[in-house]
Amino acid sequence: MKHIAFWGIFRMIALYMLALFQSGETSVTFDEVSGWLISRRGESCSMTSSYENGAFLNASMYVHDTKMYFIVGDDSWDSIQRDDEFRIDVQIDNYDSGWYVNSARGTRVGDAGAISFNFSQPDFIGEFMVGSTMTISRNQLSVISLSLSGTRAAVGRMADCIRSIRQSEDFDPFADRNASASPSTRSPNSPTPRGNPGSWVTTNDYPSSALRERAEGRVSFKLTITESGLISNCEITESSGHARLDETTCRLLRRRARFSPALDRSGNPTAGEYSSFVDWAIPN
């Protein structure tokens, strides 16, 4: 989707503000650059752009945090329920390096048709800055694709906004919760896919015997990922009802799936698990 005029952005900012904790702080415009509105609120800065058909994208950073927080919304997402949580894949397409994919937990934001998620990996944030489009998928189906035109300049101005907060007289550098937290209080994360999970198993991989038998079905699986990011085990947690489809799923996953390992509470690589499914459907 393409960016639209800034009048649409202010509508989306209103939705975004409703989703935030009611701290009494107001949002102040910091700058407008390359189709993005840069704003400051308390000890956070954000960049927001709106698109045709009522879609919007918001990215935020906090002075005491290394993560980048995202909110993506669309007027048509009325079916998302409050407190819903689900796994999503976020793909960044880049003009030069192809694409980059990572997974996250998405949750509904306030009463708006929007979901939030966050990333702390520097490589994801770097790809976001230079990407051409961001595509969000759920259950291997594309949900929305948004233009990232102008993100390099916008992230740069958001960083300037963060620096302005740190240089302000009322900034307290000792309030850094992340720096003072002990390793045992940090949450571990799960293995994250490298590359596009949708390319691991495709209709071109349909077993000839299954085609002849008109066999279809969903194969749910769980992969055990070592601290080196390698697959040590593939377990079928729910069969398609066709042994050939189940066997082919694990065989292809072992061959093609690549992961960044999970991190423990101290930030060190550790073994973890990744669960998903493949829907085998005979192409028309």
Secondary structure, DSSP 8 states (H G I E B T S, - for coil): --B--HHHHHHHHHHHHHHS---S---EEEEEETTEEEEEETTEEEEEEEBGGG-EEEEEEETT---EEEEEE-TT-TT--TT-EEEEEEEEEETTTEEEEEEEEEEE-TTSSEEEEEE--HHHHHHHHHEEEEEEEETTEEEEEEE-TTHHHHHHHHHHHHHHHHTSTT--GGG-HHHHS-GGGS-----EE-S-GGGTS-GGG--HHHHHTT--EEEEEEEEE-TTS-EEEEEEEE--S-HHHHHHHHHHHHHH--EE-EE-TTS-EE-EEEEEEEEE----
